[in-house]
Amino acid sequence: MHKPTLAERRHELVQRCAEQRTGLAFELRALRPSAIVDNPVAGYVAGHKKLVLGGLAAVAALAMTRRRRLAGLAGSAMSAWRLAQGALGMLARYRG
Protein backbone atom coordinates (compact mmCIF):
# COMPACT_ATOMS: atom_id res chain seq x y z
CA MET A 1 0.00 0.00 0.00
CA HIS A 2 1.42 3.34 -1.12
CA LYS A 3 0.92 6.33 1.14
CA PRO A 4 0.94 9.55 -0.91
CA THR A 5 3.61 12.07 -0.08
CA LEU A 6 2.78 15.59 0.99
CA ALA A 7 3.78 16.95 -2.42
CA GLU A 8 1.48 14.45 -4.19
CA ARG A 9 -1.44 15.33 -1.95
CA ARG A 10 -0.80 19.04 -2.53
CA HIS A 11 -0.70 18.50 -6.31
CA GLU A 12 -4.03 16.61 -6.20
CA LEU A 13 -5.64 19.36 -4.12
CA VAL A 14 -4.42 22.05 -6.51
CA GLN A 15 -5.89 20.11 -9.44
CA ARG A 16 -9.22 19.62 -7.64
CA CYS A 17 -9.41 23.33 -6.77
CA ALA A 18 -8.73 24.27 -10.39
CA GLU A 19 -11.55 21.98 -11.55
CA GLN A 20 -13.94 23.45 -8.99
CA ARG A 21 -13.05 27.03 -9.99
CA THR A 22 -13.69 26.18 -13.64
CA GLY A 23 -17.03 24.58 -12.83
CA LEU A 24 -18.07 27.49 -10.63
CA ALA A 25 -17.14 30.03 -13.31
CA PHE A 26 -19.24 28.10 -15.84
CA GLU A 27 -22.23 27.97 -13.47
CA LEU A 28 -22.00 31.66 -12.61
CA ARG A 29 -21.83 32.60 -16.28
CA ALA A 30 -24.98 30.56 -16.89
CA LEU A 31 -26.81 32.34 -14.05
CA ARG A 32 -26.15 35.87 -15.25
CA PRO A 33 -29.31 37.69 -16.38
CA SER A 34 -27.78 38.56 -19.75
CA ALA A 35 -27.13 34.85 -20.38
CA ILE A 36 -30.69 33.91 -19.46
CA VAL A 37 -32.34 36.50 -21.68
CA ASP A 38 -31.64 36.40 -25.41
CA ASN A 39 -33.59 39.59 -26.13
CA PRO A 40 -31.15 42.54 -26.53
CA VAL A 41 -33.58 45.01 -24.91
CA ALA A 42 -34.03 42.79 -21.85
CA GLY A 43 -30.25 42.30 -21.70
CA TYR A 44 -29.78 46.08 -21.72
CA VAL A 45 -32.37 46.52 -18.96
CA ALA A 46 -30.68 43.84 -16.85
CA GLY A 47 -27.31 45.51 -17.32
CA HIS A 48 -28.47 49.09 -16.67
CA LYS A 49 -31.07 48.75 -13.90
CA LYS A 50 -30.41 52.11 -12.25
CA LEU A 51 -30.72 54.04 -15.49
CA VAL A 52 -33.93 52.28 -16.48
CA LEU A 53 -35.48 52.70 -13.03
CA GLY A 54 -34.54 56.40 -13.03
CA GLY A 55 -36.24 56.86 -16.38
CA LEU A 56 -39.35 55.05 -15.18
CA ALA A 57 -39.44 57.24 -12.07
CA ALA A 58 -39.24 60.36 -14.23
CA VAL A 59 -42.09 59.12 -16.43
CA ALA A 60 -44.17 58.29 -13.35
CA ALA A 61 -43.49 61.75 -11.90
CA LEU A 62 -44.62 63.39 -15.14
CA ALA A 63 -47.75 61.26 -15.18
CA MET A 64 -48.54 62.27 -11.60
CA THR A 65 -48.06 65.98 -12.22
CA ARG A 66 -50.52 65.77 -15.07
CA ARG A 67 -53.18 64.54 -12.72
CA ARG A 68 -53.35 66.99 -9.86
CA ARG A 69 -55.56 64.85 -7.67
CA LEU A 70 -53.19 61.93 -7.86
CA ALA A 71 -50.24 64.22 -7.18
CA GLY A 72 -52.04 65.69 -4.17
CA LEU A 73 -52.80 62.23 -2.87
CA ALA A 74 -49.18 61.18 -3.32
CA GLY A 75 -48.03 64.32 -1.49
CA SER A 76 -50.39 63.62 1.38
CA ALA A 77 -49.23 60.03 1.58
CA MET A 78 -45.59 61.15 1.69
CA SER A 79 -46.38 63.66 4.45
CA ALA A 80 -48.15 60.98 6.47
CA TRP A 81 -45.22 58.61 5.92
CA ARG A 82 -42.72 61.22 7.15
CA LEU A 83 -44.88 61.97 10.18
CA ALA A 84 -45.13 58.27 11.02
CA GLN A 85 -41.35 57.81 10.61
CA GLY A 86 -40.73 60.73 12.98
CA ALA A 87 -43.18 59.38 15.53
CA LEU A 88 -41.64 55.89 15.38
CA GLY A 89 -38.17 57.38 15.80
CA MET A 90 -39.31 59.35 18.85
CA LEU A 91 -40.94 56.24 20.36
CA ALA A 92 -37.77 54.24 19.78
CA ARG A 93 -35.71 56.94 21.50
CA TYR A 94 -37.97 56.96 24.58
CA ARG A 95 -38.08 53.15 24.78
CA GLY A 96 -34.34 52.62 24.57
Stockholm file with secondary structure:
# STOCKHOLM 1.0

chainA/1-96         MHKPTLAERRHELVQRCAEQRTGLAFELRALRPSAIVDNPVAGYVAGHKKLVLGGLAAVAALAMTRRRRLAGLAGSAMSAWRLAQGALGMLARYRG
#=GR chainA/1-96 SS CCCCCHHHHHHHHHHHHHHHHHHHHHHHHHHSHHHHCCCHHHHHHHHCHHHHHHHHHHHHHHHHHHSHHHHHHHHHHHHHHHHHHHHHHHHHHHHC
#=GC SS_cons        CCCCCHHHHHHHHHHHHHHHHHHHHHHHHHHSHHHHCCCHHHHHHHHCHHHHHHHHHHHHHHHHHHSHHHHHHHHHHHHHHHHHHHHHHHHHHHHC
//
